[in-house]
Each structure stands twice: as C-alpha cells, then as structure tokens.
C-alpha cells in the first residue's frame, strides 16, 4: 500500500507487526481500538504514564504504533481504551504490538 491509499479507519485491521522491547512502560490491553480496529496485546506507551489521558470523557493512550506499515507524521497514535480492559506494566521486556493493518 502506498501512503495515498491507506484507509483512515478500517474495523477489520489486525496486528501485523510485533517488536521486542526492553524495560519500557507498557500496557496490556484487551479489546482496545485504534481507527475502529479492535485488538488485544501489550503495547508500548510513547511517554510513560504521561501517555495515558482522558479526552472527551474517554480514556486513551499515546503509543508507538504503525498503521498499515506507516508512521503518522503529525502525532503518535492514540489507542482508545474505553471499550476494553487494560493494565499497566512498568519496566516491561518482551514482545509488543507495533503495527496494525492487513
């Protein structure tokens, strides 16, 4: 896919990229959403606990996540946490979800 035909939202996107991290602040999510795509796994937070915030009454987390193989240029993705369950993991080492797509 080229940057010009990446969907803005796509509810059927799934985890397509995983990476290994060492000693990062992460969260484990169950049924979190990003651009209408629902997924579960461990994700790395962009700025530790400062990445968690409430926006318009809903919880979300600023993460390091690719969308259809591309990084967003304006800001890091905000994963919506209200539709699922999450738990914080300080000093996490292991695999994390790094990308969603097809």
C-alpha positions as CSV (number, residue, x, y, z in Angstrom):
1,X,0.0,0.0,0.0
2,X,1.2,3.5,-0.7
3,X,0.6,6.4,1.7
4,X,-2.1,7.7,-0.6
5,X,-4.4,4.7,-0.3
6,X,-4.1,3.8,3.4
7,X,-7.5,3.8,5.0
8,X,-8.3,6.4,7.6
9,X,-10.3,3.8,9.5
10,X,-10.7,0.0,9.0
11,X,-12.5,-2.1,11.5
12,X,-11.0,-5.3,10.1
13,X,-7.3,-4.3,10.6
14,X,-5.4,-6.8,12.7
15,X,-2.0,-7.0,14.4
16,X,0.6,-7.2,11.6
17,X,3.8,-6.2,13.3
18,X,5.4,-7.2,16.7
19,X,8.7,-6.0,18.1
20,X,10.8,-6.8,21.2
21,X,11.3,-4.1,23.8
22,X,13.4,-3.9,27.0
23,X,12.5,-2.0,30.2
24,X,9.7,0.2,28.8
25,X,6.4,1.4,30.3
26,X,3.7,-0.6,28.6
27,X,0.0,-1.6,28.9
28,X,-1.7,-4.8,28.3
29,X,-5.0,-4.3,26.5
30,X,-8.0,-6.4,25.8
31,X,-10.4,-5.1,23.1
32,X,-8.7,-1.7,22.7
33,X,-9.5,0.2,19.5
34,X,-7.5,2.2,17.0
35,X,-9.2,3.7,14.0
36,X,-12.2,1.3,14.6
37,X,-9.9,-1.8,14.6
38,X,-10.2,-3.8,17.8
39,X,-7.1,-5.6,19.1
40,X,-5.6,-7.1,22.2
41,X,-2.0,-7.4,23.4
42,X,0.8,-5.5,25.0
43,X,1.6,-2.0,23.6
44,X,4.5,0.4,24.4
45,X,3.5,3.8,25.8
46,X,5.1,6.7,24.0
47,X,5.9,8.8,27.1
48,X,5.4,6.5,30.2
49,X,2.4,7.3,32.3
50,X,2.1,10.8,30.7
51,X,0.8,8.9,27.6
52,X,-2.4,8.0,29.5
53,X,-5.1,10.6,29.3
54,X,-8.8,11.3,29.3
55,X,-10.1,13.0,26.3
56,X,-13.8,14.0,25.9
57,X,-14.7,11.6,28.8
58,X,-12.8,8.6,27.3
59,X,-9.5,7.0,28.3
60,X,-6.8,6.7,25.7
61,X,-3.1,6.0,25.4
62,X,-0.4,7.6,23.3
63,X,1.5,4.7,21.7
64,X,4.2,3.9,19.2
65,X,2.1,2.0,16.6
66,X,2.2,1.7,12.8
67,X,-1.0,1.9,10.7
68,X,-0.8,-0.2,7.5
69,X,3.0,0.0,7.6
70,X,3.2,3.7,8.0
71,X,4.1,6.0,10.9
72,X,1.8,9.0,11.4
73,X,3.6,12.3,10.7
74,X,1.6,14.7,12.8
75,X,1.5,12.8,16.2
76,X,1.8,9.4,17.7
77,X,-1.4,7.2,17.6
78,X,-3.9,7.4,20.4
79,X,-5.4,4.0,21.2
80,X,-8.9,4.1,22.7
81,X,-9.1,2.1,26.0
82,X,-12.8,2.6,27.0
83,X,-14.1,-0.3,25.0
84,X,-11.8,-2.8,26.7
85,X,-9.7,-3.7,29.8
86,X,-6.1,-2.6,30.4
87,X,-3.4,-3.0,33.0
88,X,-0.2,-1.0,33.4
89,X,3.2,-2.8,33.2
90,X,6.2,-0.7,34.3
91,X,9.7,-2.0,33.2
92,X,8.2,-4.4,30.6
93,X,10.5,-6.5,28.5
94,X,9.1,-8.7,25.7
95,X,7.1,-8.6,22.6
96,X,4.7,-5.6,21.9
97,X,2.2,-4.9,19.2
98,X,3.9,-2.5,16.8
99,X,1.6,-2.3,13.9
100,X,-2.0,-2.8,12.6
101,X,-3.1,-3.4,9.0
102,X,-3.9,-6.3,6.7
